[in-house]
Amino acid sequence: MTKADLVEAVHRTMGFSKKESGEIVERVFESMKHTLEQGDDLKISGFGKFDIRRKNARRGRNPKTEENLTIAARTVVTFKASHVLKQRVAGEGARSTSTIDRAPAPGQGDDDDG
């Protein structure tokens, strides 16, 4: 799923315009990025946790040239899925309760033409 797919899902299921849906999705991601940029962890219940982790400098080797080098210290983002998400991905949990997957937007229900 891409960001565009997510915007489409919000548009379809919540009834917002595509422009509004795009702004909502963008603001959610901006808020998430801001939290991580501040060095704070981000936990989303039922989904998982994004952690900021600092890695020390270490020795490495260029696999092409076999030259020894130093890999600089850096900060990385890691993700750990919640047990709920792990169970659902494995097919062990209850079926989705999310309205994103199932509910049509208002006025887009079953066809009553026939």
Beta strands, then each sheet from edge to edge (+ up, - down):
strand 1: 42-44
strand 2: 48-55
strand 3: 58-61
strand 4: 68-71
strand 5: 74-81
sheet 1: 1+ 2- 5+
sheet 2: 3+ 4-
end
